[in-house]
Amino acid sequence: MFRKLISLLLLFLIAVVATADYDEVYDEVVCLDWQVNNKKFKKAYAKWKEPSCYSFTFHDAALEYAPDVKRVIKNGVSLRKKPYRALLTINDFYKLIKKECIQGCPENGVSYRCHIEYKTDKKTGLVYPWFISISYDEDDVYDHTNYIIENVRFGKCG
């Protein structure tokens, strides 16, 4: 009886130790490179002031056959609301980056990793994101969002 009790206690102890190690090792990792993203974001956003009139196209590069979405912005309002109602202006892309890649980091961020590239318009000096890649789960390569912003034209509302 004493041996069975010792064996049972030993098994319980092993289970507790194994579970504790598992929880520590496999905590969800979030916000990789968030400090780099935050620094780049602040630098770029400081050089962005939404013009009264501009246009651009973007597509969701995470989808295999995603059509280009054209946006025309006049006085801060997109003349087209569909598709992607949450992404109507360049400001909306900046909000997306802040929310998904910086806010709550390093402990409580939304994404696993973000990679953002910015471009500077040679004529105006305005800086905008042109490539946005957000991975939400390090183990699921399909759980991500990728946007490419192209054909940015300032001073043209059409």
Backbone torsions as a table, in degrees:
resi	resn	phi	psi	omega
1	MET	NA	-43.0	180.0
2	PHE	-63.1	-39.8	178.4
3	ARG	-62.9	-42.1	179.7
4	LYS	-63.8	-40.0	178.7
5	LEU	-64.6	-43.4	177.8
6	ILE	-63.8	-44.5	179.1
7	SER	-61.3	-43.7	179.2
8	LEU	-64.1	-42.3	177.2
9	LEU	-63.1	-42.1	179.1
10	LEU	-63.9	-43.8	177.7
11	LEU	-62.3	-41.8	178.1
12	PHE	-62.2	-44.0	179.5
13	LEU	-62.7	-42.9	178.3
14	ILE	-62.4	-43.0	179.6
15	ALA	-62.5	-41.7	179.4
16	VAL	-64.8	-46.3	-179.7
17	VAL	-64.4	-43.7	-179.9
18	ALA	-63.2	-41.2	179.1
19	THR	-67.5	-41.0	179.2
20	ALA	-62.3	-44.7	178.4
21	ASP	-63.6	-41.5	-179.6
22	TYR	-60.2	-47.3	-179.4
23	ASP	-62.0	-39.5	-179.4
24	GLU	-69.3	-44.6	-175.6
25	VAL	-72.7	-35.8	-171.8
26	TYR	-105.2	25.3	172.1
27	ASP	-61.4	145.4	-178.9
28	GLU	-66.6	128.5	178.9
29	VAL	-89.8	130.5	177.3
30	VAL	-134.6	161.1	169.9
31	CYS	67.0	34.4	174.5
32	LEU	-61.4	137.6	178.2
33	ASP	62.2	22.3	-176.6
34	TRP	-66.2	-31.4	180.0
35	GLN	-67.9	-39.5	176.5
36	VAL	-64.1	-45.8	178.8
37	ASN	-61.5	-40.2	179.8
38	ASN	-63.7	-43.8	179.8
39	LYS	-63.6	-47.2	179.3
40	LYS	-64.0	-39.8	179.8
41	PHE	-61.5	-49.9	-178.8
42	LYS	-60.5	-42.6	-179.5
43	LYS	-64.6	-44.1	-179.1
44	ALA	-70.0	-46.4	-176.4
45	TYR	-65.0	-29.5	176.5
46	ALA	-64.7	-22.9	-179.6
47	LYS	-104.4	18.9	177.8
48	TRP	-117.5	124.9	171.5
49	LYS	-136.0	117.5	-173.9
50	GLU	-60.3	120.9	177.7
51	PRO	-70.4	162.0	180.0
52	SER	-69.9	-21.7	-176.3
53	CYS	-148.3	122.0	175.1
54	TYR	-161.8	166.7	177.9
55	SER	-142.7	159.0	176.9
56	PHE	-163.3	164.9	171.0
57	THR	-121.6	154.5	173.4
58	PHE	-148.1	159.7	171.9
59	HIS	-142.8	154.4	179.6
60	ASP	-84.7	99.5	-175.9
61	ALA	-71.8	-10.4	176.9
62	ALA	-74.5	-21.6	177.9
63	LEU	-93.2	140.0	-174.8
64	GLU	-65.4	-42.4	-177.6
65	TYR	-123.5	60.5	-178.8
66	ALA	-88.1	125.8	177.4
67	PRO	-74.0	156.6	174.5
68	ASP	-68.0	140.2	176.5
69	VAL	-109.3	120.8	-178.8
70	LYS	-95.7	134.6	176.9
71	ARG	-122.3	135.5	173.2
72	VAL	-123.1	122.3	-174.7
73	ILE	-112.8	126.1	177.2
74	LYS	-129.1	120.4	-178.7
75	ASN	52.4	43.0	175.7
76	GLY	80.8	2.2	-177.3
77	VAL	-119.1	131.5	177.1
78	SER	-75.3	133.6	179.5
79	LEU	-76.9	-17.3	175.9
80	ARG	-121.2	131.9	-176.6
81	LYS	-103.5	-15.8	-176.7
82	LYS	-118.7	155.5	-20.7
83	PRO	-76.0	-174.3	178.2
84	TYR	58.9	61.6	-178.3
85	ARG	-57.7	-25.1	-179.5
86	ALA	-79.5	-12.9	-177.1
87	LEU	-124.0	76.7	-177.1
88	LEU	-98.0	-29.7	-175.8
89	THR	-133.1	169.8	173.9
90	ILE	-62.5	-35.5	175.7
91	ASN	-56.0	-37.9	179.2
92	ASP	-64.9	-35.0	176.3
93	PHE	-68.4	-38.9	175.0
94	TYR	-61.6	-41.9	177.8
95	LYS	-62.2	-40.9	178.3
96	LEU	-60.1	-46.4	179.9
97	ILE	-61.2	-46.2	-179.2
98	LYS	-61.9	-46.0	-176.8
99	LYS	-68.3	-44.7	-172.2
100	GLU	-88.7	-24.7	-170.9
101	CYS	-116.2	-14.7	-174.1
102	ILE	-127.0	-49.3	-175.1
103	GLN	-57.8	131.6	178.1
104	GLY	83.0	-6.1	-178.4
105	CYS	-79.7	150.5	9.9
106	PRO	-91.6	-16.9	-173.0
107	GLU	-85.2	-39.2	-169.9
108	ASN	-119.5	33.0	-179.6
109	GLY	-73.6	164.5	-178.0
110	VAL	-83.7	-40.1	-171.3
111	SER	-101.9	160.5	174.2
112	TYR	-80.0	-49.3	-179.1
113	ARG	-152.7	145.0	175.6
114	CYS	-127.7	144.4	172.3
115	HIS	-131.7	117.4	-176.4
116	ILE	-123.3	135.5	173.9
117	GLU	-119.8	141.3	-178.5
118	TYR	-118.5	152.9	174.9
119	LYS	-123.6	150.4	175.0
120	THR	-110.4	126.0	176.0
121	ASP	-72.2	126.8	-174.6
122	LYS	-66.5	-34.0	-177.7
123	LYS	-78.5	-44.3	-173.4
124	THR	-97.9	-21.7	-175.2
125	GLY	79.4	1.2	179.3
126	LEU	-70.5	141.3	-179.0
127	VAL	-112.9	133.0	-179.1
128	TYR	-140.7	154.3	176.7
129	PRO	-74.1	135.8	176.6
130	TRP	-115.6	-20.5	177.8
131	PHE	-135.3	124.0	-178.8
132	ILE	-129.4	118.9	177.6
133	SER	-126.1	119.6	-178.2
134	ILE	-123.8	117.6	175.8
135	SER	-103.3	131.0	-176.3
136	TYR	-98.3	-23.2	-175.5
137	ASP	-141.2	123.4	-177.8
138	GLU	-65.3	-23.3	-177.4
139	ASP	-95.8	-10.0	-177.0
140	ASP	-119.6	101.2	-176.7
141	VAL	-68.5	-14.8	180.0
142	TYR	-91.0	-7.5	-178.9
143	ASP	-93.6	76.0	-177.6
144	HIS	-154.0	166.6	176.8
145	THR	-131.8	134.1	177.0
146	ASN	-134.8	126.8	176.2
147	TYR	-124.5	141.5	173.9
148	ILE	-122.3	123.6	-179.8
149	ILE	-104.4	127.0	-176.2
150	GLU	-136.4	174.7	173.7
151	ASN	51.2	43.0	179.5
152	VAL	-75.9	125.4	-179.5
153	ARG	-129.0	119.5	178.7
154	PHE	-95.3	140.4	-179.8
155	GLY	83.7	6.2	179.4
156	LYS	-124.3	117.1	179.9
157	CYS	-99.6	38.9	178.5
158	GLY	178.5	NA	NA
